[in-house]
Amino acid sequence: MTRRRPFFVTFLAPAVVTAVILAAAILEVLQYSVREFIPGSLDVGGFTLENFVRINRPIYWLVLLDTFYISLLTAVFSLLLSYPVAYALVRAKRDWVRSLLISLSITPLFTGEIVRTLSWMLTLGADGFVNSILRKLSIIDMPIQLMYTRFGVVVALVQFSMPVMIILLATAISHVDRDCEKAAANLGASPTAVFWRITLPLTMPGILSGVVVIFAWTMSAFSTPQLIGGGKVLMISNLAYLQGFSVLNMPFAATLSLIALVAALGSLALMKSATGRLEKRLAIH
């Protein structure tokens, strides 16, 4: 009698294969990062740590700090704009309202990143929708510079990030025990006090998860800062692209990629630690 293979082995096999391929790709990037750059050639030289020493130059630190700053702004504004939508999505009493909010929230996920970026280029351009409306209302005489600015990049990235943030926040809000809110209201707490003292703290794990996921996701943004930033707003992915495909310095491009990966993994580790402490605190209270 043949022995049947356990179900979980078959179930996990695709994930294991994917993990192995991903690990192999990361190791390849790692070995490139410690190889010597040969100008004018795609071939690489021997072992060197020069690529990691080079990252200490001020110009690269400015790009790295700008990447952190843009990612943080994107995460914060995505949270502020997404929380009311997620709250209304979960607490809406009418089915058609929930259906409408769900449709509006997830529809952007079905359009490509390039398409959405081009839409924002038409919206933020000198003759785009925003400047045209402001001129027709006689608010401005000359177009406002929205393209090729950090502001324009953040606006586009926030719009891209909101669907994911809304999903994460809606999940957290849906798990809030309504009996706790009712008990606080019965004890005389106003709706505002119930939200700030009960609802918001109980959804804090979802808030932390959303902020860190969007932060780590934005760290690797490429097409949006490339097109809307127009070379004037550089993030670490754009710098890695320039080094790898314009200068053909693949070793240094690999070093920049590793730094971005470490930063993203570090943010996820901080999220896990902060979420664990927060859950313990909530359990005590």
Secondary structure by P-SEA (a helix, b strand, c coil): ccccccaaaaaaaaaaaaaaaaaaaaaaaaaaaacccccccccccccccccccccccaaaaaaaaaaaaaaaaaaaaaaaaaaaaaaaaaacccaaaaaaaaaaacccccccaaaaaaaaaaaaccccaaaaaaaaaccccccccccccaaaaaaaaaaaaaaaaaaaaaaaaaaccaaaaaaaaaacccaaaaaaccccccaaaaaaaaaaaaaaaacccccccccccccccccaaaaaaaacccccaaaaaaaaaaaaaaaaaaaaaaaaaaaaaaaaaaaac
